[in-house]
Amino acid sequence: MENVGESNLRNSEFKNKFTREKLLQKVIGKNNPIIFDIGAHEGQSILFFSKLFPDAFIYSFEPDPDTFKILSNITSENLKLENIALSDKTGETSFYKNSISHTNSLFKVNHNSKDSISISNAKSENNETFFNGLNQEIKVKTSTLDFYISSNNIKTIDLLKIDVQGAEVNVLNGAFSSLQKTKCVILEISFYDYYETQTSFFDIEKILSPMGFKLYSISEISNNPMNGRTDWVEVIYLKQ
């Protein structure tokens, strides 16, 4: 509400003091964290974290073989790349590729989405090519985070970043032991109907809260200019 309280002043002071980068540096508190980058895509997050934390060791996961070829161009002795999907089971599962590769997911794109601007435009233009570029099914290897850290004798995770296009709950459901060793979780919660599944704060809280995590910050918000709703948020949870 306008002219009620001091939120505008406080938010202005916050923006002068903190950026997303400074906020992460503050909560992690060291230059050499152990980072798990789940949903690495072409390595954007690797470059981001490496700049923030010069001595970090990063475990990075990307299931799509084509995207992984691009990701593999990034080399460092402090980086381990894995061409697998982390989820709630080990083995193999369906993975759905799209013409816009950063929307690839364990879940299909919803052709009847009412929130997606691109789907709305494609329907109005009768753009069959757009829809033909969605949901190309392949099979990928999967692991749970618990199995991975146990197999690799990893003792702690300072920062667990999860951005897997709607499958964040799947990753968390395979990470019970791992979360006990984790200090900070940063993940995306997708509210919109772009995929055939949606997430809520409740889905995340019922996993993280019993493990001792508390919401620290909503670090990014993506609002929809077509219908006014919030499509997704990036949130930071800290172990209490």
C-alpha positions as CSV (number, residue, x, y, z in Angstrom):
1,M,0.0,0.0,0.0
2,E,1.2,3.5,-0.8
3,N,2.3,5.8,2.0
4,V,1.9,3.0,4.6
5,G,4.9,2.1,6.7
6,E,8.5,2.5,5.5
7,S,8.9,-0.3,3.0
8,N,9.8,2.0,0.1
9,L,12.6,3.6,2.1
10,R,13.8,0.2,3.3
11,N,13.8,-1.3,-0.2
12,S,15.7,1.7,-1.5
13,E,18.4,1.3,1.2
14,F,18.5,-2.4,0.5
15,K,19.2,-1.8,-3.3
16,N,22.0,0.6,-2.4
17,K,23.6,-2.0,-0.1
18,F,22.9,-5.3,-1.8
19,T,23.0,-6.9,-5.2
20,R,22.2,-10.6,-5.8
21,E,25.9,-11.2,-5.9
22,K,26.6,-9.4,-2.6
23,L,23.8,-11.2,-1.0
24,L,25.2,-14.6,-1.9
25,Q,28.7,-13.7,-0.8
26,K,27.2,-12.6,2.5
27,V,25.3,-15.8,3.2
28,I,28.1,-18.1,2.0
29,G,30.8,-16.2,3.8
30,K,33.9,-17.7,2.3
31,N,35.8,-17.8,-1.0
32,N,36.2,-21.5,-1.3
33,P,32.7,-23.1,-0.9
34,I,31.6,-26.5,-2.2
35,I,28.9,-25.7,-4.8
36,F,26.4,-28.1,-6.4
37,D,25.1,-26.6,-9.7
38,I,22.1,-28.7,-10.6
39,G,20.8,-27.6,-14.0
40,A,24.0,-26.2,-15.4
41,H,22.7,-25.6,-19.0
42,E,25.7,-24.2,-21.0
43,G,27.7,-23.0,-18.0
44,Q,26.2,-19.6,-17.2
45,S,26.0,-20.4,-13.5
46,I,29.5,-21.9,-13.4
47,L,30.9,-18.6,-14.7
48,F,28.7,-16.6,-12.3
49,F,29.8,-18.6,-9.2
50,S,33.4,-18.8,-10.2
51,K,33.5,-15.0,-10.3
52,L,31.8,-14.7,-6.9
53,F,33.9,-17.4,-5.3
54,P,37.3,-17.6,-7.0
55,D,38.4,-20.7,-5.0
56,A,35.1,-22.6,-5.1
57,F,34.9,-26.3,-6.2
58,I,31.8,-26.8,-8.4
59,Y,30.0,-30.0,-9.1
60,S,27.9,-29.3,-12.2
61,F,25.0,-31.4,-13.6
62,E,23.5,-31.2,-17.1
63,P,21.5,-34.2,-18.5
64,D,21.0,-33.1,-22.2
65,P,23.9,-34.5,-24.2
66,D,23.8,-31.7,-26.8
67,T,23.9,-29.0,-24.2
68,F,26.6,-30.9,-22.3
69,K,28.9,-30.8,-25.3
70,I,28.8,-27.0,-25.0
71,L,29.2,-27.1,-21.2
72,S,32.3,-29.3,-21.6
73,N,34.2,-26.4,-23.2
74,I,34.5,-25.0,-19.7
75,T,37.5,-26.6,-18.0
76,S,39.0,-26.1,-14.6
77,E,40.7,-28.2,-12.0
78,N,38.0,-26.9,-9.5
79,L,35.2,-28.1,-11.7
80,K,33.6,-31.6,-12.1
81,L,31.0,-31.9,-14.9
82,E,28.4,-34.7,-14.9
83,N,26.1,-35.6,-17.8
84,I,23.3,-36.9,-15.7
85,A,20.0,-35.6,-14.3
86,L,19.6,-35.5,-10.5
87,S,16.1,-36.5,-9.4
88,D,14.3,-38.7,-6.9
89,K,15.6,-42.0,-8.3
90,T,18.6,-43.6,-9.9
91,G,18.5,-45.2,-13.3
92,E,17.0,-43.8,-16.5
93,T,14.1,-41.5,-17.3
94,S,12.4,-39.5,-20.1
95,F,13.8,-36.0,-20.7
96,Y,12.1,-33.5,-23.0
97,K,14.1,-31.3,-25.3
98,N,12.8,-28.0,-26.8
99,S,14.0,-25.7,-29.5
100,I,14.8,-23.2,-26.7
101,S,17.3,-25.4,-24.9
102,H,17.1,-23.7,-21.5
103,T,13.5,-24.8,-21.2
104,N,14.4,-28.5,-21.5
105,S,13.0,-30.5,-18.6
106,L,12.0,-33.8,-17.0
107,F,8.5,-32.5,-17.6
108,K,6.6,-31.8,-20.9
109,V,5.8,-28.3,-21.9
110,N,2.0,-27.7,-21.6
111,H,0.6,-26.9,-25.1
112,N,-2.5,-25.4,-23.4
113,S,-0.6,-23.0,-21.2
114,K,-2.5,-19.8,-20.4
115,D,0.6,-18.1,-18.9
116,S,3.1,-18.6,-21.6
117,I,3.5,-15.6,-23.9
118,S,5.4,-17.7,-26.5
119,I,2.7,-20.3,-26.6
120,S,-0.1,-17.7,-26.8
121,N,1.7,-16.0,-29.7
122,A,2.3,-19.3,-31.5
123,K,-1.4,-20.2,-31.2
124,S,-2.5,-16.8,-32.6
125,E,-0.1,-17.2,-35.5
126,N,-1.0,-20.9,-36.1
127,N,2.8,-21.6,-35.8
128,E,3.0,-25.3,-36.1
129,T,6.8,-25.1,-36.3
130,F,6.9,-23.8,-32.8
131,F,4.9,-26.7,-31.3
132,N,6.9,-29.2,-33.4
133,G,10.0,-27.9,-31.5
134,L,8.6,-28.9,-28.1
135,N,8.8,-32.1,-26.1
136,Q,11.3,-34.1,-28.1
137,E,11.7,-37.1,-25.9
138,I,15.0,-38.7,-25.1
139,K,16.3,-41.0,-22.4
140,V,18.8,-39.7,-19.8
141,K,20.7,-41.2,-16.9
142,T,19.5,-40.2,-13.4
143,S,20.9,-40.2,-9.9
144,T,19.8,-38.9,-6.6
145,L,21.9,-36.3,-4.9
146,D,22.2,-38.7,-1.9
147,F,23.6,-41.5,-4.0
148,Y,26.1,-39.1,-5.7
149,I,27.5,-37.5,-2.5
150,S,27.7,-40.9,-0.8
151,S,29.5,-42.4,-3.8
152,N,32.0,-39.5,-4.0
153,N,32.5,-39.2,-0.2
154,I,31.4,-35.5,-0.1
155,K,31.2,-34.3,3.5
156,T,29.5,-30.9,3.0
157,I,27.7,-28.6,0.5
158,D,28.0,-24.9,1.1
159,L,25.6,-23.9,-1.7
160,L,23.1,-26.1,-3.4
161,K,21.7,-24.4,-6.5
162,I,18.7,-26.1,-8.2
163,D,17.3,-24.7,-11.5
164,V,15.7,-27.7,-13.3
165,Q,12.6,-26.2,-15.0
166,G,9.9,-27.5,-12.6
167,A,11.6,-30.6,-11.3
168,E,13.1,-29.0,-8.2
169,V,10.9,-31.0,-5.9
170,N,12.2,-34.2,-7.5
171,V,15.8,-33.2,-6.7
172,L,14.9,-32.4,-3.1
173,N,13.1,-35.7,-2.7
174,G,16.3,-37.5,-3.5
175,A,18.4,-35.4,-1.2
176,F,17.4,-36.2,2.4
177,S,20.9,-37.0,3.6
178,S,22.5,-34.3,1.4
179,L,20.3,-31.6,2.9
180,Q,21.6,-32.5,6.4
181,K,25.1,-31.5,5.1
182,T,24.0,-28.4,3.2
183,K,24.2,-24.8,4.4
184,C,22.4,-22.8,1.7
185,V,19.8,-23.8,-1.0
186,I,19.0,-21.5,-3.9
187,L,16.3,-22.6,-6.2
188,E,13.6,-21.6,-8.6
189,I,9.9,-22.1,-7.8
190,S,7.8,-22.1,-10.9
191,F,4.1,-21.0,-10.4
192,Y,3.1,-20.7,-14.0
193,D,1.6,-23.4,-16.2
194,Y,4.3,-23.6,-18.8
195,Y,5.0,-27.2,-17.9
196,E,2.6,-30.0,-17.2
197,T,3.5,-29.7,-13.5
198,Q,3.7,-26.7,-11.2
199,T,5.4,-26.0,-7.9
200,S,4.4,-24.0,-4.8
201,F,6.0,-22.7,-1.7
202,F,4.2,-25.4,0.2
203,D,5.9,-28.1,-1.9
204,I,9.3,-26.7,-1.1
205,E,8.7,-25.8,2.5
206,K,7.4,-29.2,3.5
207,I,10.8,-30.7,2.5
208,L,13.1,-27.9,3.6
209,S,11.5,-26.7,6.8
210,P,11.8,-30.1,8.7
211,M,15.4,-30.2,7.7
212,G,16.1,-26.9,9.5
213,F,16.0,-24.5,6.5
214,K,14.3,-21.1,6.6
215,L,13.5,-18.7,3.8
216,Y,16.1,-16.0,3.8
217,S,15.4,-14.0,0.6
218,I,13.4,-13.9,-2.5
219,S,16.3,-12.9,-4.7
220,E,14.6,-12.7,-8.1
221,I,11.0,-12.3,-9.3
222,S,9.8,-12.9,-12.9
223,N,6.4,-11.2,-13.4
224,N,4.2,-11.9,-16.4
225,P,3.4,-8.8,-18.6
226,M,0.6,-10.7,-20.4
227,N,-1.6,-11.5,-17.4
228,G,0.0,-9.8,-14.4
229,R,0.8,-12.9,-12.4
230,T,4.2,-14.0,-11.0
231,D,5.7,-16.7,-13.2
232,W,8.6,-17.8,-11.0
233,V,10.8,-16.7,-8.1
234,E,14.3,-17.5,-7.1
235,V,14.6,-18.1,-3.4
236,I,17.4,-18.5,-0.9
237,Y,17.0,-20.9,2.1
238,L,19.6,-21.0,4.9
239,K,20.1,-23.7,7.5
240,Q,19.2,-22.4,10.9
